[in-house]
Each structure stands twice: as C-alpha cells, then as structure tokens.
Amino acid sequence: MTRIPWLWGLLFALWLLLSNHFEPLFIFFGVATCTAAVHVSARMGIVDAQSVPIHLAGRAVRYLPWLAWEIFRSNFALARIILSPRIRVDPRIVRFRASQRTELGRFVHANSITLTPGTVTAGVAGDDFEVHAIVHGDADGTEDSPMNQRVSRLEGNAA
C-alpha cells in the first residue's frame, strides 16, 4: 500500500518533467491522469516490489554511477577497436548462470550488460544468460564478475 503514493509521485514528477506546462488546467490534467493510472494499476494488482522498486533506491545511488563509468569505459574501448585496424575482433557468445534471486535483479543485470557497448544480452531463460560480445574478454560470464556481484548487491544479496 505504501508503494501507491510513491508510484503517483514518480508518475506526476515525470509528467511535469516531460510536459513542461505549469498552468493550472494542465496541472489538473496531470493530476487526473496520474491518479487514474495509479488507480487502474492498483485495481489490477500490479503495484508491487517488482513494478515499483523503491526498496532499491538507496543501493541504486551506488550502483548507477558505477554503471555509468562502465558504459563510458566500454564506449572508449569500443571506439579504440573501431578506429584501430590492428586490434582483433573476436566475437563470442558466452553462457553463464546469474546469481540474482528475483526477476527484477535478472532484468537489471541483463539490461546493464546490454547498456555497455560491445555486449548484448541475447537471451535469458531463468537464471541462464546468453551474452554476445565483440571481444571475447568483454563477456565475463562468471559469478565472480563485477557486474554480477554489483547487481546482486543492488538486489540485496550479500554477494
């Protein structure tokens, strides 16, 4: 039940950010639209820890800057591969088992892999991931990989 006000607040903040209209009539439309969307979502029973993960907000403050740094590093490495004809491209598909316990954790892990240039999550079946990497070394498919550990910590595991 505490997730409903959070969902409404996040939706309204997003609405304000995207609409950039602050006249009373537009504010009324935003309030009405967000209220209707939250009401329908609550009636459908889809407002839960997976759809409104406010419990991750504190740990996300540490994870998101690390992810941004990894994306920057991967961009630089991929640009070096593209611009240097001597660096050998060695594409591979790596399969591994992720250590996340929830669907949300696996979702964050799969999308974090795809966000880093040079790697794409090609498939997820349960805990099993299939990742395509342009350079074989970029697809670290072990439970000891930094991304796997950090997403597990984001999720709340002690890993």
N, C-alpha and C positions, 0 to 999 in steps of 0.2 A: 504494500500500500504506500510505502514511503517513496517508491520509485515514480509514482504518478506525478507528484509535483515537480520532481527532477526532470521528467520527460517533458512536461508542459513548459518549464522554464527554458530548457535547452531548445525546444522547438520554437518558442517565441523569440529567443535570442537569435537563432538562425534566421527566422523570418525577418526580424528587424535588420539584421546584417545584410541580407540579400535584397530586401525591398528598398531600403534607404528612404522610406517615407515615414514622416513623423506627424502628419496631420491627424487630427482626432478620428476622422472617418476611417482612414487606413489603419490606425492603431486598433480601432474597434473590429475591423475585418480580420486583422491578425489575431486578436484575442479570440474571436469567434471561431476562426479556422483551427487554431491550435487546440482550443477547448473541444471542438468536435472531433478532431483527430485523436486526441488523448482519450476521449470518452469511447469512441469506437474501438480503439486499441485495448482499453481496459475491459470492455464487454466481450471482446474476442479472446481475452485471457492471454495476450501476448506480451504483457508488460511484466517481464521477469528479469532475473540476473543476467541472462544471455542477451536480451534485447536492450536493456538499459544498464550497462555495466559500470555503475557509479562506484562500485567497490574497488575498481581498478584505478581510479583517478589518482590516488596517492602514489602508487607504484609506477603509473604511466609517466609521471614527472621525471623519473629517472630513465625510463625506457626510451621515450621519444627522442631526447637529444642523442642518445647512443645510436638509435636507428638513423637519425638524420646524418650523423657522422659516417655511418656505414654506407649510406646512399651516396654521400659525397665522395668517399674513398673509392667506391665501386665505379662511379662515374669517371673519376680520374684514371683509374686502371683500365677501364674500357676504352677511353679516349686514347690512351697510350697504345693499346692493342691495335686500334683502328689506324692510327697515324704512323705506327712503326711497322714496316713490312717484314722486319726480322723476327718479331715476336710470333711464335707459333700458336695458332688457334687449334685447340684440341677439345672439341665439344664432346660432352658425355652426358649420359643420363644416369643419375645416381638414385638408388632406392634406399630408404632408411626408415626406421621407426622413431617417431617423435615421442617425447616424454610428457606431453601435455595431457592433463586429465579430462578437460572439458572440450566441447565443440568450439567454444569461444577461443580457448587457448590455441587449438589447432588452426582455427581461422586466422588468428593474428599471426601465427608462425608462417602459415602458407603465404599470406599476403606480404609479410615482411621479406620473405625470400624473393617474391616477385617484384617488390619495390626496388630491390638492389639490382642495378643494371648488370646484365651478363648472366643472370639466373632467372629461371621461370619455374614456378611450381606447375608441373604438367598434370599431376593427378594426386588426389588424396582419397584413400579408402581406409576409413577408421583411423588407426594410428600410423598407417604406412603412407609415406610421402614418396613421390617420384619427381625429381628435380632435374631440369635440363640446365647445363652450364656451358658457356662458351669455352671457358678454360677449366680443365679438369680440377685444378686446385681450388677453384671458387666454390665447388659443391662439396662442402664438408658435411657428409652425411653420417655423423656420429652423434651419440647422445652427449658427448663432451664438447660439441661445437658451441661457440659463444652465443650464437643466436638461439639455439635450442635452450641453453641454460637461462638466458635472459628472459625469454618468453615464459619459461617455467616459473621464474621468479616473479614476473609480472602477474602471472596467473595465481600466484600464492604458494607455489611449491617451494620447498627449501633447497631445491637443486641448484 
